[in-house]
Amino acid sequence: MFGKSEEPTPAEGQQQRRPSNAEAMANARRVSVSNKVLTGASSLTVRQSIAPITLVTVLFFMWGFAYGLLDVLNAKFQNALNITAAMAGGLQGAYFGAYFIGPLTYSGWIVRKFGYRWTFITGLCIYGVGALMFWPSAVYRSFGGFCGSLFIVGSGLSTLETSANPFIATCGPPRLSEFRLELSQSFQAIGSVMAPLLASRVFFSHTEPEDLSKVQWTYLGIAAFVFLLAAVFYFAPIPEVTDADMELQAEESANLTGYADKPMSKQYKLFFGVAAQFCYVGAQVGVAANFIKYCVESAGISDAEASDRYAIGQGLFAIGRFVAAGMMMYMRPRVILLAFMTAIMVFIALAMAVWGEGGVAMLSLVLFFESCIFPTIFTLSIRGLGRHTKRGSSWIVAAVSGGALFPSLTGLLADHHNYHVAMAVPLIGFFVAFAFPIYLNTYCRRELDGFRETKIGYTEETGSMSEAERERRGISSALTEEGEVKHGAKHMES
């Protein structure tokens, strides 16, 4: 949407000297980089990308921590403000609703206009402002204030995701893209597990049900931390992977992937991925939001015992991400996505049919297999977008807004029937998402597998490359603009 003019044309990239990945790291402290300029960062090696990826992974942990606090805050606000469950569900609507607005407007524009560094800083500052807003909201005990604060927090986190997800996916060898994002998002899952545990045992322990003072201090501490982190990102070395770099990377892999430049309107794999992500995230949040009530209904246990079952489910989710990341070192991500989505379809259906602790176990296994779906859909959807990579990433992140719709529909069906029947809503969402890996494994195998076979990023390049050499890459050696000899495939594979 906004920022379309910041995308390079194929001709603009071909007219530029290609910097080396060593130059990209040397210039990593530049404050801002044009999205139309080649930086050389599309061919970073594993060693060169470790430091910036580690720093950005901290953001994933923060995102998971904020999401993990959401369910705890729901229960806290219900008790303290004496509000209904439907009103408490408005907190999720406020949080996920922000994802629909930010990536398609201001955050998507910022990442294309000013680059990843300033998008990280902007997202952290918005997040910090939202965290500070919890203080007056708690003082005045305003439910609307809490919703507004969570909307601002969601705006900040959606801005961070608009930059963090594509940055992790593109910073380093393209053949490891899915592995990097899966591993980084594993720490998001750890944050989601830690937040409710810390909330119940540290933040909100030994307090009266109506006491919101610890909510104030918790978010004040979060605000201080994120503002400090924003300062760190200003000075940190963050290599800028521009859309011009991604176009060059796609061209260099064309002999393996069959890449051809297409306008955004013909990126059908991306659009299917957006629809799949919207329905998947909605279904995932629908299951999570109703997991505890499902356990109470199915196994006849108390809310406290059901919360323990949910903690186990979240632990399985975190473990599943690490398991999937390990599998991606040996198996094709498109196959893993299909296998995990198939398992989700089986176990969500069993969760609807089985009662007792067996039903709880089936739903817990759904959480385990949900683990790799979001990051894998993301990376496979932006594969081969070339100069449209950042804009396409914004669309995928905006699809997280599905989490604002499905929980309320699931709860509505549960009110009229029961929570077992209500799982039909997530089942429908999972079914739409299930169609995506079938499509990928049927029609996109060459493109996706080609990126897994490329050797880009497996050597430290030190020269520049002419347009003619880019077309002949992997066949011969050529003389660069500075008169240096640059070797092709032999250099890349040595």
N, C-alpha and C positions, 0 to 999 in steps of 0.2 A: 504494500500500500504506500505509505509515506516512505520517501528515500529511494524510489525507483530510479531517479535521475543519478543516484550515486553509484549505480552499477556500471562497470566498464563494458564497452563493446568489444567484440573479438579483435577488431582492428587496433584498438587502443593498446591491448596487451601485446600484439605482435610487433608493434613499433618500438617497444621498450627493450633496453638491455636487461638480461636476466641476472639479478644478483645471486650470489651464492648463499647457501644456508649459513655459512660463517659470517657473512655480512649481515644477515638477518639477526643473528645473535648479538653482533657488535652494535646494532642499532636498536636493540630491544628496549632501551631506556628512553626512546623518543616518546614524547607526550602524546602526539597525535600523528596518524598516517592516513593519507588519502586512500579510499577504497579502490581507486582505479590504478594504483601504483603497484608494480611488482616489488616485493620485499625479499623474496627467496625463502620465506618461511614455510612454503608448501612442501619443502623437501628436508625438513628438520629430521635429524637422527633421533633415536631413542634417548641417547645420552644428552643431547641438546634440549630435549623437551621435558625432561624429568622435573627440573626445578619449577618452571611455570605451571606445569600440570599439578604438582603437589600443592602449590599455593592456591590454585583455583579449586582443588578438591576440598579445601577448607570451606568454601562457599556451599558445596553440596552438603556437608555436614550441618551447616547452619540452617539450610533449607529443610533438611530432615528434622532437625531439632524444633524448628518453628511449627512444622506440620504435626509433630508428635505432641506438642503442647496443646494443639487445637482441641482434641477430644477431651483432655483434662479440663481445659477452660470451659468447654461446653457444660460439663457437669458442675463445675464451680459456679458458673453464672446462674444456672438453673436453681441452685440452692440459695445463693446469696441474693439474687434479685427476684426470686419466686416467679420465674417465667416458665412458659410451657416448653415442651420438647420441640414443637414446631418453631417457636421463636428462637430457641437455641440452635436449631438447624440453620437459621439465618446467618449465623456466624460462618458456616461453611460456604454459604452462598456469597457472602461478602468477600471471603478469602479467594475462592476460586473464580468469582466473577471478575476480579481484577485481571486475571489471566486473559480474558477475552479482549480487554481494552489495550493494555500495555504493549504486547508484542506486535500488534497490528498498527500501532500508532507511534507513540513517542519513543518507546524503547527500541523498536525495530528501526526507526529513523536514526537514533543515536548511534547504534552499532554500525550502521553503514556510513554515516556522516563523519563520526569521530573515532571509530574503532573500538576494540574490545576494552582497552584500559579505561576509557571514560564511561563506557557502559557499566563496567564493574563498579566504578566509583559512584556513578549516579544511582545504581540499584542499591548499594550499601547505604547511601545517604537517605534515600526514600524509606528504606527499611528502618533506619535509625529514627527518623521522624515519626513513623508509625508506632514504633516501640515507645517513644516518649509520650505519645498521645494516650497511652493506657493510664498514665498517672492522673490527669484530670478526669478521665472517664471513670476511674475507680473512686475518686474523691466525690464526684457527683452521682455515682452509682447509676450511670446512664447506659442503658442497653444500646441505644442508638450510637452513643459515643464509642462503645466497644466494637460495634459493627464497622463504624467508620475507621477506627484504628486498625482493625484487621484488614479492611480494604486497602489501606495505605501499606500495611505490611505485605499483603499479597501483591501490590503494585511493585514494591521494591524487589520482592523475590522473583516475580515474573520477569522483571528487567534483568536480574542476575542470570536467570535461566536462558533468556534470549541471547546472552553472550557466552555463558559458561558451557552450555551444551555443545554449540558448534565449535567453540574454542578447543575443548577437549577432543572432539571428534576429528579436528583438522590439524592439531598441533602434534606433529610426529608422522612416522611412516603411515601411509594410507591403509596398508594391509592390516594394521593393528587398531584401526579406528574403533570398531565395535568393542574390542577388548578394553581400550582405554576408558571409554565412557562407562562401560559396565563396571569396571573396577572403581572408578571415581564415585559412581552412584552407589556403590556398596557402602561407602561411608555415609551417604545420605540415609541409607537404611539403618545404619548404626545410630545415627542421630535420632531417628524416629523411635528406636527402641529405648534409648537413654532418656529422652525427654519425659515420658510419662513416669518412668521409675524415679527420676530425680524430683519430678513435680510432687509425687505422692509421698516421698520419703524425706525430702529436703525443703523444697520451695513452699509447699502447702501443708506440711506436717504440724501438728499441735496448734491448729487454728480453729476458730469457730466457723461454722458453715457460712455465716454472713460476713466474715472478715475477708476483705479484698486487699489488705495492706501488702501481703507478700506478692500478690500479682503485680502491684506497683513496683516494688523493689526488684522483682525478677526482670521485668521489662526495662527498667532503668539500667540494670547491669548489662542487658543485651544491647541497649542503645549505645552505651559507652564502648562496648567491645566492637560493634560494627563501625562506629565512627573512627576508631583507632585502626581497624582493618582497611578502611577507605584510604587513610593516610599511607598505609603500607603499600597498597596497590599503586598509589601515585609514584612512589619511588622504585617499585619493584621492576625487574626486567621482564617485560611482557612482549614477546615477539608478536607482531601483527600479521595474521594470515588474512590477506585481503581477498576480495572476490576475483581480482586479477590473478592472484596466486592460484586460486582454486581452478580458474579457467585453464591456466597453464598446466596444472597437475592433470586435469581431465584430458587435455590434448596429448600430453606425454603418455598417457595410458590408453589412448584410443585404439592402438593395435591389439590390445588385450580385451578392451571393453566394448569396442564398437561405438565409442562416444561421437556424437555430432551435436553441435550447438543448436539449441532450440529455444524459442521464446518461452516465457514463463507460462503462457496460456496452454502450452502443449506438454507440460511436465505432469503427465497423468499419474505416474507412480507417486509423485509428491502428493497430489490431491487425494489419492486413495489412502496414502499414509496418514494424512490429516484426519480423514473420516475415521480411520481405524483407531488413531490415537484418541480422538474425542470420545468414541464409544468405549474404548478400553479404560481410559482414566475414569470416566463416569462409572463404569461397572466396578472398577477397583475401589473407588471411594464409596460406592453404594454398599459393597460387601463390608468394608472396614467400619462404616458408620453404623451398621446394623449387626455387627458381629456379636457384641455382648448380649443384645436382646435375643438374638437367635440362640445363643448358648443357654440362656435362662429358659427359653421356651422349649428347646430340644431336650436338654439334659435335666431340667428341673433343679438347677443349681442357683445359688445366690448371685447377686451382682458382683460381689467381691471375688467369688470363685470364677465367674465368667470373665472378669478382668484378668485373672491369672491365665486363663485359656487364651485370651487375646494377646497377652504378652508372649506366650509361647508361639502363637501364630506370627507375630511380628519378628520374633527371633528366627523362625523358619524363613521368613521373607528375606532377612538380612543374609542368612546362610545361603539361600538360593542364589543371591547375586554373586557371591564369591564362587559358588559352584559353576554358575554359568560363565563367569569370566574365565575360569580355568578351562572349561570346555571349548571356549572360543579360540584358544591357542591351538587346538587340534581339529576342530570341526567347523564347518561353514556356518556362519551366523544365521543364514536363511533357514537352514535345516533345524538349528536349535530353536529358532522362533516358532517354526511349525510344530516341533515336538512339544514345547512348553504350552503352546496354545491348545493343542489337542488334549493335553492332560488337564488343562483348566476346564475345557468343555465337559470332560468326563466327570471330574470331581464336583463341579458346580451342580450338575444334574443329579449326582448321587447325594449331595447335600440337601437337595430338595426332597428326595425320596426317603432318606434314612433319618430316623429319630434317635434320640439318646446321645451317648458319648460318641457313637459311631458317626452321627451327623456332624458333630463338632470336629471330629478328626478329618472328615471329608472337606469341610470348609477351611480348616487349617492348611490342608494340602493345596487348596486353591491359592492361599497366600504364598506358599512356597513357590509354586509355578508362575505366579504373577511377577516374580522378582525381576526377570530379565526383559519383560515385554516392553516397557517404556523406552529404555535406552536403545534396544535393538530396533524397534520401529523407527526411532529417531534417526539413527545412523544409516539404516538401509534406505530410508526415504530421501535423505539428502545426497546419497551416492550419485555422482554423475551430474549434479546440478551446475557445476562449473561456476560461471559468473553470477548465478542466481542463488548461491549457497546461503548467504546470510538472510536473504528475504525468505527463502524456503524454510530456513530454521525458525524464523519468526512465526510462520504459519503453524509449524508443528508444536511450538511452545504454546501458542494461542489455543490449541486443541485441548490443553489441560483444563480449560473452562468447562469441559464435560463434567467435571467434578461438582459443578454447581447445580446440575440438573438431575442426575440419576439418584442421589441419596433421597431427595424429596419424593420422587416417584416410587422408590422402593418403600419408603416409610408410609406413603399413602396406601399402597397395596397391602402392607402389613396391617394397617388400621382396619381395613375392610375384610381381611382374611387372616393370615398368620405370616410369620417370618419365613417359614419354609416356602410358602407360595410366593412371597415377595421376592425371593431370589430369582424369580423368572425375569425381573427387570435387568439385573446384572447379566443373566444368561443371554438376553437379547443383545446387550452391548458386546459381550464376549464373542457372540456369533459373528457380528459385523467385523470385529477385529480379526477373527479367525480366518475370514476370507482373504485378508491381506497376505499372510505368508503363503497361502495356496497360490495366489497370483504371482508372488515373487518367485516361487519355486517352479512355476509353469512358464512364465514369460520373461523373467529378468535374470535368468541364471548366468548368461554370458557376461552381462554388465557387472553384476555383483561379484562373481568369481574372478573376473579380470582384475578388479582392485585388490583382491586377496593375493594375486600372483605378482603384482608389480613390485619392483625392487627400489622404488623411489624412497629416499630417506634411509637407505642402508649404507651410505657412505657420506663422508663430509666433503661436499663439493666446494671448490675454491675458485672456479672460473665463471665467466659469463657465457652466454649462448646466443647465437644469432637465430633469426627466425627460421632460416633454412635448416640449421642444426636441430632445432626443436622438431622439425618435421622428419628428420632422418635419425632422431635419437635411437640408439640401440643398434645402428648399422655401421657407422664409421666415425672417425674422429674429424674434427673441424677446427679451423682457426677462429678464435673469438675476436671481438671488436678491438681488444687490447693487444692482439697478436699472440695470445697464449694458446697452447694446445689443450683442447678439451676432448676427452674420450667419451665414447658412447656407452654401449651396453657392457663392454669389457670393464670400463671404469666403474660402472654402477655395480657390477657383480663381484668385483675384486675385493 
